[in-house]
Amino acid sequence: MARRFFTLFLTLASFLCMSAIPVRADESSDFGEAIVAAPDRSAEDLKLDAHRQPAKLLDFTGVKPGMTVLDAMAGGGYTSELLARAVGGSGRVFVHSVPNGPEKAHQTLIARLARPVMANVSLVETPIESLVPAGVHNLDLITLILNYHDITYLPVDRAKMNLSIFNGLKKGGVFVVVDHAAQSGEGTSVGKTLHRVEEAAVIAEVEAAGFKLAAKGDFLRNPNDPRDQPYFKMDAATDQFALKFVKP
């Protein structure tokens, strides 16, 4: 009887541990700091570091050398380059650019791709609903940084997009979303006006595709942000959430 009770106890404890999510993941490691400290990073990127917290972001994603990752809606490629440095020569990065997207960001990205550090990067231009290019499977990591709010007001089927991301990842693969936080109850209604999205709305939509929320990061939080203005009208950094989802 005692042995059966002990076995039941271990099984229950294991289940509770697996269910105890999300967890907070905010500490930087030497890995993230080393990537950010590379001496050949551009002055333009260094200016962005203060409010983008790149070392903490890299550690939050769990990116490691040798991984295959995709940076969705990469814009000018700030995060893409960090990921390229992190996976190293043994890894690979797909950088997703939206067809007919903002021309300035696209030209910045094209110029960045010419740098030697981006030798392990492939540019892909696909519709947002099919972020993962045909033939690409078993990705370790996909990132979508500061753009989910834009997708909420574009003519995009977000359920289809999230399913494409889910199918592009390997089992245990990670999907990381970072965005400007909207007020509670606003959902996706202020994407175009305030360039924000409610954290709970993102969680609900991504989990509907089959993902499980694994962690939340507080490293970009700003409790003093009233969350009633767009980021480009603020003197200080916005309150931003960071979410890590895992494909079971």
N, C-alpha and C positions, 0 to 999 in steps of 0.2 A: 504493500500500500504506500509506504514512504517513498519507494522508488518511483511509483507511478505519479505521485504528487509532485516529486522533484522534476520529472520529465515534463509534466503539464506546466509547471512554473516556468521552466526554461522556454517552452514554446510560447507562452503568453508574453514573457518578457521580450522575446525576440520580435514578436508581432508589434508590441508597443513601441519598441525602438524604431522599427521600420516606419511606423505610422506617425512618429513625432516630427512632422515636417509642416511648414517650412522651418528651417533654421536660419539664424543670422550668420552671415559670412562677410566680415568687413576688414579683416586684418590683411595687411600686405606681407608678402614673403620676400626673401632675397631675390627670387626669380623675377617677379614683376618689377622690382626696383632696378634690377640689372638691365632689363630690356629698355626701360625708360631712360636709363643713364647712358645709353649708347652715344658716343661723341659725334656721330654723323647725322643725328636727327636735325631737322631743319629748324630755323628760328621761328618760323610760323607755327610749327607744331608745338614747340616749347611754350609759346604764349598761351596755347590752349590747355596746357597741362593742369594749371591751377584749378580750373573748374571742371575738368574732365576726369581727374583722378585716375590716370591710365594704369598705374601700377596696381592699384586696388581692383580696377576693372579686370585686368588680365588674370589676377589671382582668383577673382570671383568666377570667371568663366572656366577655370581649370585647364586652360590651354597649356600644352606641353610640346616639346620638340617631337617632330615626326608625325604630328596630327594632320588630318585633312579637314579644313574648315572653309566656311563660306560667310563672307560679310555681306549681308543683304542691304540693298539701298545704300551703298557705300558713300555716296556723295563725293567729296574730294579725296577720300581714302585715308583720313587720319587713323581710324581704327584698323583699317586694312593693313597699313604698314606695321602697326604694332603687332598684329597677328602674324604677319609674315616674318618678323624678327623672332617672335616667340616659337613658331614651329620649326624655324631653321631650314637648312638645306635639305634635310631628310623629310620635311613636311611639304604641304601644298596648300595654297590659299586660292579660293575662287572669289573674285570681287564682282559683286552684282551691281550693274548700273542700269537704271530704268531707261528704256528707249525713249527718246525725245524728252528727257528730263532737263533740269536746269543746265544751261550751256556752260556757265562759269564753273560750276562744280565738276562738270564732265571734263573740261579742259584742265582743271587742276588735277583730276585723277589721271588723265592721260600723261601729263608731265611727270607725275609721281611714279607711274609704272615704268618709266624709262630709267629710274634709278637702279643701281646694282643690287640694292637690298631687296628689290622686288622681283628678283629673278625667278622665284618660286611661285609667282602669282599669275593667274590666268583671268582675264577679263571676260565676263559673261553678260550679255544684254538680253534679258528675257522679260516678259510681262510680270508684273508684281504677283499675279495669281499663280505663276509657276516659277518661283524664285530659283528653284533647283533645276539646273539645265538637264535636258534629256541625257540619259546614260550615266549620270552621276548618282551614286548610291553610297550608303554606309559612311556618311560623313560623321566626324567626331563632334563637330561643333558648328552651330549657325548663330550669328549675332545679328540683331536688328536694333541699332542704336539711334534713339531720338527721332524715329520716323513712324512708329506705329500710329501716332496721332494724325499724321498726314494721310495715312491709308484710310482712316475713318471717314474722310470726306471725299476721297477719290472714288471713281466708279470701279471699285474692286470688290470681288467676292472674298471677304476675309476668311470665311470658313474654308474655301478652296485653297487660299494661300497657306493657311496654317496646316492643312492636310498635306500640301506639297512639301512643306518644311518637315513635317512628321515623317513622311515617306522617304525623304532624302537622308535622314539620319540613321545611323546604325542603332541597334538595340543598346540602350544605355547612353546614347548620344544626347547632347545638351543643346538647348535653345535658350539664348539669353536675350532679354528685352530690357532696354533702358529707355525711359521717357519722362517728359515733364508731367508732373502730377496735377490732375484736376481736383476740384473739390468733391467731397463725397456726394454721391447721387447724380453727378453730372454725366456719368457714363461716357459715351462717345459724342455727346452733343456739342462740345466746344472745341473739337479738333480744328476747325477752320478759323474760328474767331480768336481763341486763346492759344491755339497750338499746344493743347494739352489733352490728356486722356485719363480717365479714372483708372487707378490701379486694379480695382476689383473687376472692372469691365474687361481689361486685358486678360486677367487670370481666367475669367469665365470663358472667354472666346478661345484661348489657347488650350485650356483643358478639354474643351469640347472636341478638339481634334485628336484626343487620346493622350495628351501629355499629363505628367504629374508635376506639380509645383514642388521643387526640391529645396529652394532657398530664396531668401530675400536679402538684399544688401542695403545697408543704411549709409554707405560711404558718400552718397550724393544728396543726402537729405538736407533740407534747409527749413527748419520749423518756423522761421520768421517770414517765409513766403506766404502771402495771403491767398495765393493761387487764383488770382483774379485778373492777371495780366499776361500777355504773351512774353516769352523769354526776351525778345528783342526790344521790349520797352522797359525792362528792369535794369536797375543799377547793380543789383546783386544776382547771384546765381539762383535759378529756380529750384524748387523742391522737386527732386527727381527720384523715382523708384528704380530699383534694379531687381529683376526677377530671373531666376534660373529654373528652367523646366527640363525634365528628363523624359526620354522615350522609354517606357517600361519594356 
